[in-house]
Amino acid sequence: MTDPPPEDELIRARQRSGARATAILLILFVILVFAITLAKLTVNR
């Protein structure tokens, strides 16, 4: 087997960093929705 060309490695690295950023944003969004839900539940009591 041969190693992939350096350009492929750069593309893969960019894809990984983009996927990581997307995952972090998704997690932050879920936390935000959860916090808003908790806030609305505590206001009604």
PENOR-V371556 format. One line per field, one symbol per residue. phi: phi as a letter, one per 20 degrees, with the letter a starting at -180 (. if undefined). A space follows every 50 residues. Layout:
phi: ???
This chain:
phi: .dfffgffffffffffffffffffffffffffffffffffffffe
